[in-house]
Amino acid sequence: MSAELSSTNPVLMADLSYEVGRLQAVATYGPAGELSGADLDHIVQFACRLFRVPIALISLVGEHEQCFVARAGMPQDRTSRSISFCAHALATDCVMVVPDATLDPRFVANPLVTGSMGVRFYAGAPLISPLNGHRLGTLCILDTLPRPALPAPDAALLADLATVAMDRLEMQRVERERLAQVARFEQMAAATPSGVICTTSAGIITHWNRAAERLFGWRTDEAIGCSMDIIVPPRMREEHAAGMARMIASGSVEGYPGRSIELFAMHRNGHEFPAEITLSCWRQENGEISFGASVRDISDRRKVEKQLRYLAHYDGLTGLANRAALLEALERAFRRQAATVLVLLYLDGFRDLTDALGYSAGDDLLHRIGQRLREALGGRGTLARLGDKEFAVVLPASGVQEPPEAVAEHLQQALRARPFDIQGRLVEIGASAAIAHGPAPSGEALLADAYLALMAARGAGGGALRIYDAAMRAENQAQRILREELSLAARSGQFRLFYQPQVGLKDGKLLGVEALLRWQHPTRGLLAPGAFLTELENGPHAGLVGDWILEEACRQAALWRRAGLALRVGVNMFSEQFRRGDLAEVVEASLHRHGLPAEVLEIEVTETVALRRRDVVMESLQQLYRRGVGIAFDDFGTGFASLSTLKDFPLTRLKIDRSFVTDLGTDPHSIAIVEAVLTIAQRLRLAVIAEGIETSSQARLLQELGCQEGQGYLYGRPAPAELLRG
């Protein structure tokens, strides 16, 4: 886009993408000379008489200039866009009126105003393309004398004339496009590579073009006068003759022009090839019927169609059948009323491997997995790849010696048996598996059953195998209803915050609280997190609800502080809040809104959340840590975090999981673990709080081991804020 264009009309240029599209639309109407005509000239002449002005123009505004496709009272056929009134008129769909250009700061120094033309008055209605709504130019009227603003009826009339002008421009564009298409067709017809052959009703060749020579190997002088049999394979000649006889016997040529068929034709050397033949026939002046054929070799097209059929039914990466082929195989089995078994495999942890190895290595891994599964399956069924992480096997329910469970376990074992060598790295991978038995209403239904079983297998942990039963569908239906209810709860404010005390073990003094989510269900009453939290965290509303929890906890902390109760408030974070990348800003804004110091808030993060998105979580936690917000590692010791996690993450507190506290008085292993955690925390200068304390003996033993803070039913159950006492 030129500097001139950028400076002529700032309003229009506010949307560069629109201007690019507009200029493309203007170009479809071609140079001005190609669009002039009596209709357009009559319109501008009529506009002059109607509005009693000396000048009327129909203009198209290009990138650097405006062209007048029709003009009355204007000597030149174009002007620079930089001095164009019409370029400004394009900024609106309404009529633009300039009563006196010498008083308008946009035009007071314009050469059209200060020069020999001496334009004082301007009114322009935009020409709006019926194809895409772009404003292409204007129908405008000009006067060398100032005039009052156009009355509304006159403005409407000018807009109507612009519509008529646009209609004429569009008609000319369509006609020009039609003529161009005709010209292109004639050029293509003249250079067609198709063989053109004409014959008598007896099948004697009367016309043979150069393309036919190349196609069939017979020269024109050799072919003319011969029977069409020279290009018909011997095995098809009898059928060909019978078809021509039927056409002649019918005595009608209707329905044959343009008719195309595909069959095999024969070259002079005896080679057969697939051909597309477009037939036509007509009646000569003497009443005899003649035939014409346009013949094309479609060998390449058949190859492409074969390739497309392959691509439509096979996975390009592994060469295995794809989802479409799998469903077709299932449908064929159902049509035969043959019992069928479907096995699904899900590659556990494949996404993490792809993130670590790169997508190229991931593709290589998938290819090798497909090869290994094919080898392990042998000829026992049809193997397909359904997606990035899913493979499927269709097994006949009869005629297979091994039960489907044994086949699925064999495939799982084949993957685990040895690592894959991917670009010099040894990669181990396993699979969860699911089995669904037919019959089912359709292939899609059986696949849906298998997916439900696969969800159950994945939920049971890596490498699990599950077989579909009706209870899974009922469970899935319940999950669907739960998701819908959670969506409504998030939008209608059905969630509540309860608070559980956190106390000093030595004196029982209230030091802080943990904010815990509850759902005030409209029919089921108050629900604890175990009834909905997993579905909420994996659903689309986790970030919204997490932000609400943070805001509500800060609001309540501010109320307590104003009442003289200075408490630390622990808030659990969802993975979605870290994924967005703006957690530090959201936390800081909430603290600022409620006038809270950063140390009042303690963010609680589980090992699962921390390790799932390690880099993103690490960055957010570091920002919060630098701001002075506390960071607690929740459920410590129950996940997969290594001790290096304690070194890498910016933590202020460890929370000993209740599973270690429950058995503290009876299990020496629990005592050893708690003692080790306390020792590590002391060396790392981290505070520690124990969860799940229910008895005085547990509290006393924890205190003896060196734990300073505790939380559990011994000190109070989670309760609404108004029931909390200092």
SEDO-564891 format. One record per residue (C-alpha): residue in one letter; y, x, z. Coordinates in steps of 0.2 Angstrom, whole numbers, plus 5000, padded with zeros to 4 digits. Layout:
BEGIN
AYXZ...
This chain:
BEGIN
M500050005000S501750084995A503150125006E504250004996L503049854999S502949895018S504849885019T505249735008N504549605019P504049645037V503449465041L502249465027M501649645029A501249605047D499549565041L498949705029S497249625026Y498049465020E499249555008V497749655001G496849494997R498449414991L498749554978Q496949534972A497149344970V498749384960A497849504949T496649364943Y498049284935G498349434924P499949504916A501449384914G501349384896E499549314896L500149164906S501649104898G501548934889A502448784884D501948694900L502648824911D504248834901H504448644902I504248654921V505748774923Q506848684911F506448524919A506848604936C508548664929R509048484924L508348404939F509248514952R510748544940V510548734942P510748874929I509248964933A507448914937L505949034938I504049034940S503649204948L502049304953V502449434966G501449594964E501449754974H502949834967E503849694956Q503949514953C503549444936F504249284929V502849194920A504149064915R506049074916A507648974911G509349054913M508649234917P508749364904Q507449494911D505649454913R505349544930T506349624944S505849754958R505049674973S506249764984I507649644978S506549494977F507049334986C505349264982A504449404992H505249325007A504849155003L502949205003A503049215022T502949025024D502048875016C503748785016V505248785005M506348935009V508248895006V509649015006P511248915005D512449065002A511649235000T513349325003L513149255021D511349305024P511049475031R509449495021F510349475004V512149515006A511949684998N510549634986P511049684968L510549504962V511949444973T513249594971G512949624953S513249534936M512149384940G513049344956V511649244964R512349134979F511048994981Y509149014981A507748884985G505948934982A504248844985P502748954986L501348944973I499748924984S498048964976P496848824977L495448954978N495849044994G497548975000H498449144996R500349124992L500449204975G502349184970T503549044969L504448904959C506248944963I507948884958L509548984959D511348954957T512949064956L513848954967P513448914986R512648754989P512148655005A510348655011L509148555001P508948375007A507148345013P506748234997D507348374986A506348504995A504848394994L505148374975L505348564973A503648584982D502848454971L503448544955A502748704963T501048624965V501148564946A501548744941M500148804951D498948684943R499448744926L499248924931E497548884937M497048794921Q497648944911R496649064922V495048954921E495248954902R495549134900E494049164911R492949054900L493549144884A493149314892Q491349244897V491049184879A491549354873R490449444885F488949334880E489249364861Q489249554864M487649544875A486849434862A487249554848A486449704858T485049604865P483449714867S482349564865G481249544850V481749394839I480349324828C480349164817T478849084809T478248934799S477248794805A475748894799G476149044810I476749154796I478149274801T479849244792H481049344803W480749504813N482249604820R482349784825A482049754843A480349674838E479949834828R480149934844L479249804855F477649784844G477649944833W477649844816R479049874804T479949724797D479249744780E477549754787A477749604799I478549474787G477249374779C475949414792S475149294804M475849284822D474049344826I474549524825I475449504841V474249384850P472749464859P471149414851R470549324867M472049214867R472249174848E471149014848E472248944863H473848994854A473348904838A472848744847G474548744856M475548764839A474448624832R474848504846M476648534844I476648504825A475548354827S476748274839G478048284826S479448304839V480448464842E481348384858G481048484874Y480648644866P482248734864G482548864878R480748834885S480049004892I478349054896E477449214902L475949274894F475149434887A475749504870M474949644860H475649804852R475049874836N473950004845G473049864854H473949884870E474249724879F475849694890P476549554900A477949464890E479249324893I479349214877T480849094875L480248964862S481248864851C480848754836W481848654823R481548544808Q481948624791E482848514777N481248494769G480548414785E479448564790I479448634808S479948814811F479748914827G480749044835A480349164849S481349284859V480149404867R480449524881D479249654889I479249614907S478149754913D479449824923R479949654931R478049634935K478149794944V479649754954E478949584958K477449664964Q478449784975L479549634982R477849544986Y477349704995L479049715004A478949535009H477249555017Y477149735023D478149835035G478949975025L478850095040T477050085045G476250005029L475549865040A475649685037N477249605044R477649445053A477649345037A475949405032L475249375049L475849195049E475149165032A473449235038L473449125053E473948975042R472549015030A471349015045F471948845051R471748765034R469948825034Q469848755052A469248935057A469448975075T470549125077V471149245091L472849335091V473149495101L474849555104L475349735110Y477049785117L477549965118D478049995136G479650095138F479850125119R481750085119D481950225132L480950345122T482050305106D483650335116A482950495122L482150555105G483350485093Y482950345080S482250465067A480950525079G480750345085D480250295067D479050435066L478250385082L478050205076H477250265060R475950375070I475650225082G475250115067Q474050245060R473150265077L472950075080R472350055062E470950185066A470550115082L470349935075G469249985061G468849835051R468749715065G470349615061T472049615053L473349735060A475249685059R476949755065L478049615071G479549715077D480249875085K479049865099E477649745095F476049745085A474849605082V472949585078V472149435070L470349425075P469049295069A468349205084S466649215076G465649355068V466449485080Q465249575092E466549625104P467549505115P469449505111E469749575128A468749725124V469649745108A471349735116E470849865130H470149975116L471849975107Q472750005124Q471650155128A471850225110L473750235113R473450315131A472050435125R473150575120P475050605118F475950595101D476650755094I478350705088Q479450845081G478650965093R478750855108L477250775116V477650595119E476550475130I476650295127G475650145133A475649955129S475549785137A474349665129A474149475127I472849365120A472949185113H471449085107G471548965093P471448825087A473348785088P474448665079S475048805068G475248995066E476948985074A476248895089L474849015092L476049165090A477149075103D475649055115A475349245113Y477149285117L477049185133A475549285138L476449445133M477949395144A476649375159A475849545155R477549635154G478049555170A476449625178G476949805174G476549925161G474849925153A474349745159L473349625149R473549435150I472649295142Y473649135138D473348975147A474248815149A475048865165M476048995156R476948865146A477348755161E478048915169N479048955154Q479748775153A480248795172Q481148955167R482048875153I482648735164L483148865178R484148965164E485048805159E485348755178L486048935181S487248915167L487848755174A487948835191A488948985185R490248865176S490448735189G490548845205Q488848805213F488648975221R489049015239L489249175249F488349205265Y488649355276Q487349455287P487949555301Q487849745301V487949825319G487949985328L486250005336K486850095352D488049955357G487749805345K489549805340L489849715323L490349845310G490149755294V489349625284E488249615268A488849475256L487249385250L487249255236R486549075239W486448935227Q486948755232H485848665220P486348485217T484648415220R483548555228G484848605241L485348775247L484248905238A483949085243P484049225230G482149235228A482249075219F483449125205L484149305207T482949385194E483349255181L485149265184E485249455183N484349455166G485349305159P487049305151H488049255166A487649395178G489349485175L490249325178V489349285194G489449465200D491349465197W491549305207I490449385221L491649535222E493249425222E492549305235A491949445246C493649525245R494549365248Q493549335264A493749515270A495649495269L495549335279W494549415293R495749565293R497249445296A496249365310G496049535318L494249565313A494149725303L492449735294R491649835281V490949715267G489449765257V489349685239N487749705228M488149745210F487249675194S486749795180E487849695168Q489349735178F489049925175R488549895157R490249835153G491049995158D492549915167L491849895185A493050025193E494549935186V493849765191V493549825209E495249905210A496149745204S495249635217L495649755231H497449755226R497549565224H496949545242G497949695250L496349785255P496049975258A494650045247E493650085262V493349905267L492249885252E490549955250I489649935233E487749925235V486649985221T484749975219E483750115212T483250005197V485049975192A485550155195L484150225184R484150095170R485850145164R486050315173D487550385163V488550215163V488150185182M488550365186E490250365178S490750195186L490150255204Q491150415202Q492750325198L492450205213Y492050355225R493650445220R494550285224G493750285242V492550145239G490950155249I489350175239A487650125247F485950155239D485049995243D483149975246F482950165246G481250235244T480450085236G480850125218F480650275206A482150375211S481850565214L482750665228S483850735214T484650565213L485350585230K486050745224D486750685208F487450515213P489150495223L488450405238T489150375255R487650275263L485750255262K484950085266I483150105273D482149965266R481449825277S479649875271F479750035281V480549955297T479249805298D477849925301L478850055311G477850025328T476150025320D476150135305P476450325307H476750345289S478250225290I478950325305A478750485295I479650415280V481050345291E481250505300A481250605283V482650485276L483650515292T483450705291I483950705272A485450595275Q486050695290R485950855279L486850765265R488150695277L487650515272A487750365284V486150265286I485850085290A484150005292E483749835285G482549705292I482649735310E481849585319T481349655336S482149755350S480749885349Q481149915331A482949935335R482550055350L481350165340L482650175325Q483950225338E482750355345L482450425328G484350445325C484850295315Q486550225320E486650055311G485549915308Q485449745300G484149605302Y483749435310L483849525327Y485749525325G485949375315R485349285299P486449265284A487749125287P489349055280A490949155284E491549025297L490049055308L490249245309R490749305326G491449475331
